[in-house]
Amino acid sequence: MPKTFVFNKLVRDKIPDLMKSEGCKVDPTMLVGEELLQALATKAVEELDELEKVINKTQEEIIAELADLKEVVEARMAAQGDSDTSYDIDEILHNMNHQMSVNEIIKAKSIDRRILQEMQTKKRKKEWGFEKWYYIDEVIVPKTSPWFRYLSDNYEEKI
C-alpha cells in the first residue's frame, strides 16, 4: 500500500519526472514571485545545512554540496532578474540572513573553483537546475519505489 509523505520542497527540474518514472505520484506546482523567492531562501538553508554535515568529510562531498548551494544562489539571482556572473556568494548569503562564509570554506579546504564549477555543470546536466521552479507539496510513493526509503527516513508521513 502506498504512503503519502509531506515534502514541501522546491526541486530541480528533472526530479518530478524522475519520481514519476520510479512509481511516485507527484503534482508539482510552478512558483512565481514572492513564493518563489521564499522557497529559494528555504532551499538555501537546506543546502547550507547539508554543507555543514559534510564539512569534515571528503573534498568531493564538500564540492558537491557547494555546487548545490551555488545552483540555488544563482537560481535566486535569476528569479530576481539578476544575471551577474561575477557575484560574491557570501554577500548574497548575507543578504539572505546567513552568516556562513563559503569563500572561507573554499580557501580552508583548498578547493579549486574550476573543479567546483565543473561539478555544478555536471549536476545541472544530470538533474537540471532550478529553471521551472517546481515545488512539490506531497509525494505518494509505493513501498517498491527506490524513493520509499529516502522519504521514510527524511520526511513526515501524511496521516
Buried (B, 14 or more C-beta within 10 A) or exposed (E): EBBBBBBEBBBBBBBBEBBEEBBBBBEBEEBEEEBBBEBBBBBBBBBBEBBEEBBEEEEEBBBBBBBBBBBBBBBBBBBEEEEEEEBEBBEBBEEBEBEBBBBEBBEEEEBEEEEBEEBBEEBBEEBBBBEBBBBBEBBBBBEEBEBBEEBEEEBEEEE
